[in-house]
Amino acid sequence: MGIEGYTTIKKMPQDERPREKLLKYGVRKLSNAELLAILLSTGTKDQSALGLAENILSFSQEGLRFLTDGTVEELSQIKGIGLAKSSQLIAAVELGKRIALATKANNYKIKGPDDVSNLLMEEMRYLKKEHFNIILLNTKNEVIAVENISIGSLNASIVHPREVFVRAIKRSSSSIILAHNHPSGDPRPSNEDIKITQRLQEAGKLIGITVLDHIIVGDGNYYSLKENDLM
């Protein structure tokens, strides 16, 4: 957008400014672009924060979903979004994820694979890299915490039993569930997925912490290795 057609937020009617709208009408009345504009705080010399927000939403066909796993490098490709604004947005998205997960996980009881899916699906289905998480459970199969072990394609070197079970021991977990996503959207396990599961299951038996299941998250679907007799 050129300077000729540029309108700063300060020149907008007061009731139409994102921050003022939030204060007057509440956060739910704001559009995605307006919420992003508040996070960005400022625009550039020839574009308002609202204009930058609209650029972010149109940058990818994924729209708002793009931010769920966007990187500083990717966001910095958008004109007017430098390292500082990229960092602000990524930090805000990550806080949102953690708040949602912490709220959901509090005393959440796992009875089967569907419960794991309900807990993790929305957080993990859009991730562009493989994230390997463990769900720590108490004696009642209630969630103590969900912790990330690694990011990247799964292999034995980055998913080591030591890294998995030290978390469980520290949190006095009686059992764990493994969970990772397939960015392709297809949750069927690879040979490496099966080998890692069996390795961790054997390690758990020695330590006295049961590995109950390994759930692979796809795009709206999942695969349970326990249900399919692969562990």
C-alpha positions in Angstrom: 0.0 0.0 0.0 1.4 3.4 -1.0 1.6 6.5 1.3 -1.2 8.2 -0.7 -3.8 5.6 0.4 -2.4 5.1 3.9 -4.5 5.8 7.0 -2.9 5.6 10.4 -4.9 4.1 13.2 -4.9 7.5 15.0 -6.8 8.9 12.0 -9.5 6.3 12.3 -12.7 7.1 14.2 -12.1 6.4 17.8 -14.7 3.6 18.0 -13.0 1.8 15.1 -9.5 1.7 16.6 -8.6 -1.8 17.7 -7.5 -0.9 21.3 -10.4 1.4 21.9 -12.9 -1.2 20.5 -11.4 -3.8 22.9 -11.8 -1.5 25.9 -15.4 -0.5 24.9 -16.9 -3.7 23.5 -14.6 -6.5 24.7 -12.1 -8.7 23.0 -14.6 -11.0 21.3 -15.8 -8.1 19.2 -12.5 -7.7 17.5 -11.5 -9.4 14.2 -8.3 -11.5 13.8 -6.6 -8.5 12.1 -7.6 -6.2 14.9 -6.2 -8.6 17.5 -2.9 -8.9 15.6 -2.7 -5.1 15.3 -2.9 -4.7 19.1 0.0 -7.3 19.4 2.0 -5.5 16.8 1.4 -2.2 18.6 2.9 0.0 15.8 3.0 0.1 12.0 5.6 1.4 9.7 6.1 4.8 8.0 3.7 3.9 5.2 1.4 1.3 6.8 -0.6 1.0 10.0 -0.4 -1.9 12.4 -3.8 -2.9 11.1 -2.5 -3.0 7.5 0.5 -5.1 8.7 -1.9 -7.5 10.4 -3.9 -7.9 7.2 -0.6 -8.7 5.4 0.2 -11.4 7.9 -3.2 -13.0 7.5 -2.9 -13.0 3.7 0.7 -14.1 3.6 -0.2 -17.8 3.5 -3.2 -19.7 2.3 -3.4 -21.1 5.9 -4.4 -17.7 7.1 -4.4 -17.5 10.9 -3.2 -21.1 11.1 0.1 -20.0 9.7 1.0 -18.5 13.0 0.6 -21.8 14.9 4.0 -22.9 13.8 5.4 -19.9 12.0 9.1 -19.0 12.5 10.9 -15.7 12.9 12.5 -16.2 9.5 9.1 -16.8 7.8 7.4 -13.9 9.5 10.3 -11.6 8.6 9.6 -12.2 4.9 6.5 -10.0 5.3 7.2 -6.4 4.5 7.2 -4.3 7.7 7.6 -7.3 10.0 11.1 -7.4 11.4 12.7 -9.5 14.1 11.1 -7.6 17.0 7.5 -7.9 15.7 8.1 -11.5 14.6 9.3 -12.4 18.1 6.2 -10.6 19.7 3.8 -12.6 17.6 5.5 -16.0 18.1 5.7 -15.4 21.9 2.0 -14.5 22.0 1.0 -17.6 20.1 3.2 -19.8 22.3 1.6 -18.3 25.4 -1.8 -19.0 24.0 -0.9 -22.6 23.4 0.5 -23.1 26.8 -2.5 -21.5 28.6 -4.9 -23.6 26.6 -3.0 -26.8 27.3 -2.5 -26.1 31.0 -6.2 -25.3 31.4 -7.2 -28.4 29.5 -4.7 -30.7 31.2 -5.6 -29.8 34.8 -7.0 -33.0 36.4 -7.8 -34.3 32.9 -8.2 -38.1 33.0 -7.0 -40.3 30.2 -9.3 -43.4 29.6 -8.3 -44.1 26.1 -6.8 -42.8 22.8 -9.8 -40.5 22.2 -8.9 -38.6 25.4 -5.4 -38.1 24.2 -6.7 -36.8 20.8 -9.0 -34.4 22.5 -6.2 -33.1 24.6 -3.5 -32.7 21.9 -5.2 -32.6 18.5 -5.7 -28.9 18.0 -2.2 -28.1 19.3 -0.4 -30.6 17.2 -2.3 -31.1 13.9 -1.0 -28.0 12.1 2.7 -28.3 13.2 5.1 -28.2 10.3 7.8 -30.3 12.1 7.5 -33.5 14.1 7.1 -32.7 17.8 7.6 -35.6 20.2 5.7 -35.1 23.5 5.1 -37.2 26.6 2.0 -37.1 28.7 2.8 -37.7 32.4 0.1 -39.4 34.4 -0.5 -40.1 38.1 -1.8 -43.3 39.6 -5.4 -42.3 38.6 -4.4 -41.7 35.0 -4.9 -38.0 35.5 -2.6 -35.7 33.5 0.3 -34.2 35.6 1.8 -32.4 32.6 2.5 -32.6 28.9 6.2 -32.1 28.1 8.0 -31.7 24.7 11.1 -34.0 24.3 12.2 -33.1 20.8 11.4 -31.3 17.6 12.4 -32.8 14.2 12.1 -36.1 12.4 12.1 -38.9 15.0 15.2 -41.1 15.4 16.8 -42.9 18.3 19.4 -40.2 18.9 16.9 -37.4 19.7 14.3 -39.5 21.5 16.5 -41.2 24.1 15.0 -43.0 27.1 17.1 -40.9 29.4 15.4 -37.7 28.2 12.0 -39.3 28.4 12.1 -40.9 31.8 14.1 -38.2 33.6 11.0 -36.0 33.2 8.7 -38.7 34.4 10.8 -39.4 37.5 11.1 -35.7 38.4 7.3 -35.3 38.3 6.7 -38.6 40.1 4.7 -40.0 37.2 3.5 -43.6 37.5 2.9 -44.0 33.7 3.3 -42.1 30.5 1.8 -41.8 27.0 4.0 -41.0 24.0 2.6 -38.6 21.4 4.0 -37.1 18.2 2.6 -35.6 15.0 3.0 -36.3 11.3 3.1 -33.0 9.4 1.9 -35.0 6.3 -1.4 -35.5 8.0 -1.2 -39.3 7.7 -0.8 -40.8 11.2 0.3 -44.3 10.1 3.5 -45.2 11.9 6.9 -45.6 10.3 9.2 -48.4 11.1 11.2 -45.9 13.2 8.1 -44.9 15.1 7.5 -48.6 16.1 11.2 -49.2 17.0 11.3 -46.1 19.2 8.1 -47.1 20.9 9.3 -50.6 21.7 12.7 -49.2 23.0 10.9 -46.8 25.3 8.5 -49.5 26.5 11.4 -51.8 27.4 13.1 -48.9 29.3 9.9 -48.1 31.2 9.6 -51.7 32.4 13.1 -51.6 33.9 12.4 -48.3 35.6 8.9 -49.1 36.7 7.1 -46.5 34.7 4.6 -48.0 32.2 4.3 -46.7 28.7 0.6 -47.0 28.1 0.4 -46.0 24.4 1.9 -44.1 21.6 -0.5 -41.8 19.7 0.5 -40.4 16.4 -1.5 -37.2 15.5 -2.5 -36.5 11.9 -4.7 -33.8 10.5 -7.9 -34.4 12.3 -7.2 -38.2 12.9 -4.8 -40.3 15.0 -3.2 -43.7 15.2 -2.9 -45.6 18.5 0.0 -48.2 18.5 -1.6 -49.9 21.5 -5.0 -50.3 19.7 -3.2 -51.8 16.7 -1.2 -54.3 18.7 2.2 -52.7 17.9 3.3 -52.5 21.5 
